[in-house]
């Protein structure tokens, strides 16, 4: 499995490893079979999840409504569903 894939429902998904509470939000490269993302938001009351979805939408240049959390609500390991994403832009994230 790669850090981005099409799941059994035909949805385009990203497997992410999240580091909340970082000084600055950004992509930190690969972490095993997940893309590591550092988030400036704290892991309190869903703030990190909301910040993650907004961050993913921003870096992929897609609307926030096109990004949703599929699994990992309270975990560092998350699967995020995205719609209307350019695969070339995704590939550029991990480099």
SVG drawing of the C-alpha trace seen along z (x, -y; Angstrom):
<svg xmlns="http://www.w3.org/2000/svg" viewBox="-18 -28 30 31">
<polyline fill="none" stroke="black" stroke-width="0.4" points="0.0,0.0 1.2,-3.5 0.4,-6.7 -2.2,-7.5 -4.6,-5.0 -8.1,-4.3 -10.0,-2.3 -12.6,0.4 -15.4,-2.2 -13.5,-3.9 -12.6,-6.9 -9.2,-8.6 -7.5,-8.5 -4.3,-9.7 -2.7,-7.8 -1.1,-10.4 1.0,-10.4 0.2,-13.6 2.5,-15.5 0.3,-18.1 1.7,-21.0 4.6,-21.7 6.0,-25.2 4.9,-25.4 2.5,-23.3 4.1,-21.5 4.8,-18.3 7.7,-16.4 8.2,-13.6 7.4,-9.9 6.9,-8.1 6.8,-4.4 3.8,-4.0 2.3,-7.3 3.0,-11.0 4.0,-12.8 2.4,-16.2 3.4,-18.6 0.5,-20.7 0.8,-23.9 -2.6,-23.2 -2.8,-21.5 -4.5,-18.0 -7.3,-19.5 -11.1,-19.4 -10.6,-18.4 -8.5,-21.5 -5.8,-19.4 -8.3,-17.5 -9.9,-20.7 -6.4,-22.2 -5.4,-19.1 -8.3,-19.2 -7.8,-22.9 -4.1,-22.3 -4.6,-19.4 -7.1,-21.4 -4.7,-24.4 -1.6,-22.4 -3.7,-20.5 -5.5,-23.6 -8.9,-22.1 -12.0,-23.3 -12.2,-22.4 -15.4,-20.6 -13.5,-18.2 -11.5,-16.9 -12.9,-14.7 -11.5,-12.6 -12.3,-8.9 -10.6,-7.3 -8.3,-8.2 -10.3,-10.8 -8.2,-10.5 -5.1,-8.9 -1.9,-10.2 -2.5,-7.8 -5.3,-9.1 -6.9,-8.4 -8.2,-11.4 -10.6,-11.3 -10.0,-13.8 -12.0,-14.7 -10.8,-16.4 -7.1,-16.1 -4.3,-16.3 -2.2,-13.2 0.9,-15.1 0.4,-17.6 0.2,-14.6 3.4,-13.1 5.2,-16.4 4.3,-16.5 6.5,-13.6 9.6,-15.0"/>
</svg>
